[in-house]
Amino acid sequence: MTPRIGSFEEYQATYNQSVQDPEGFWSSIADTFTWKKKWDKVLEWDFRQLDVKWFVGGKLNITENCLDRHLATRPDQAAIIWEPNDPNEDTITLTYRQLHAEVCKMANALKALGAKKGDRICFYMPMVPELAIAVLACARIGAIHSVVFAGFSASALADRINDATCSMVICSDGNFRGSKKIAVKDVVDEAVANTPSIKKVLVLRRTGQAVNWDDHRDVWMHDALDGMSTECEAEEMDSEDTLFILYTSGSTGKPKGVVHSTAGYMVYTTYSFKNVFQYEDGDVYWCTADIGWITGHSYIIYGPLSAGATTVMFEGVPTFPDAGRFWEIVDKLKVNQFYTAPTAIRALMAKGDEFVEKHDLSSIKVLGSVGEPINEEAWHWYHDMVGKGKSPIVDTWWQTETGGIMISPIANSTPLKPCFATKPMPGIQPVLVDSDGNEITENEVEGLLCVKFPWPSMIRTTYGNHERAINTYFKMFDNKYFTGDAAKRDSDGNYRIIGRVDDVINVSGHRMGTAEVEDAIDQHPEVVEAAVVGYPHDIKGQGIYAYITMADNVQKDEDTIVKEIRDVVSKHIGPIAKPDKIQVVKGLPKTRSGKIMRRILRKVAEGTAGNLGDTSTLLDPSVVDDIKAGAK
Ligand code: WT7
């Protein structure tokens, strides 16, 4: 069994050992898993070339660790408890035995449709059990999954399918989301009109709504599963074989396909899950994230299932049928560990305490936070109102690229400090550097957050473009992984994450590249130029503020323009990227060399334009007055 730390002293001793002897530390943890063949060497690495291999020469299948190995010890324990969008629909429980059988059936169905080891399979699905089942089925046969959040637009979906040349899309007819019914298959139809690599579209019947059908391409999931065996041998995978691709936005260009490999990812997500949340046998654990993001991959599916946990999957939204839905589910399922995002906490806090007080939350032992900095007010409300002052909050800092939680308290061991992610996990060696890349070794400092030693679940490459991965993460500071975040370190060595230092904004815990939003806005035929920045938003953490210049001859009123801009962004990326504020300006503040001075735009958006600093290098300083006067 994967070991679990039990006190702060034990954490400190474990941490020290993990730094002094990383290979010894990780091999003793990796020993607790099921391998088809043990590794020859624990680690080989070179950050400058981004060549990192863990458990070199090992052979395994992650689903044997998530499923088969539990059949002997916990066959009838719930593996997944699924809670539907509509509280009147039945909860579904899949035991480890049932989940094993369902995954095998699905794996056989995928094979019958022509899928094989190494193929890329795209998912565009609601949060239903079949999503987890089919993701695991891919892993069973060695196909690489690329899950796309079902809120992205057809064009964003097509871009991701084409980048990874996926051969299949797995989707549903529709999606129940709150009081809405979303036409998922229609979006997929529109996307696959422009994706030559797609041979099959596998469709789950969920809502029963009418769909268009292409007999050569489309297959109902229930037909594909019909008659399939509940046994399917697990493909032998190398430790470093790719498990999945997950797209994420950066400061430049199109989203990158972050590539994760098999063994290191498995070992790290399992170990961090058990330790951060202090999961004990019999507990019910619930992470509210969507499987379209890394949090869902690592801490709904792989980490918990590999640890033999009971993991809850929720189809709906926190405010349907009312703002008490999360707490109703906690009460109903007697949830012990609850993991959500600050944006959800703030949104529910704003609805009033009565929605929490109506429900019995006494089962909760540990509360988790992820995705963005949690502000002091939200931290205290979460701690006092939801946790009744008795449950620790684990503020977990990590990224799509890190695969697993990097800096976080170990529940009930690490002393908490509101708004601090506190201490690095065992095996994680964070450093702060100044802008010249010099390591800052003292405490009570602020710096750029890097990691100076490899960890098992780290990014291996960006799909189809290895140079891009090196340039994005390993070029900025020699021999270090650069996170893109700034952080503070206090006198006790606790870390507080400040936020991104690149042109990436964090909207409701979702990462958004400003360049990507600008590119989408530029698709509007009458827009000449756009510049996008983030600004503080009460609920979302950061909101999106777009400044645009329009062609001279445009006669439309501002409301029409704003609506059209929001629509064009929705169409090219998805509703999550719609700007909250749009300001039409005469010109953008540019230097003589043509560079937009974003600093000025950020200050105006933040409402702190009183102190703009030096603007003397601007080509036309008068645009600043116009921008300030028209600020939203
Ligand atoms: C960025 C990564 C991995 C979880 C989901 C987001 C920010 C993440 C925290 C936290 C402050 C946080 C960082 C990071 N972030 N967790 N606990 N406190 N900031 O994954 O989309 O890859 O975004 O989210 O800025 O770089 P992601």
Residues whose N, C-alpha, C, O or C-beta is under 5 A from the ligand:
A	BS01	WT7	T295 S369 V370 G371 E372 P373 D395 T396 W397 W398 Q399 T400 E401 T483 D485 I497 G499 R500 G509 R511
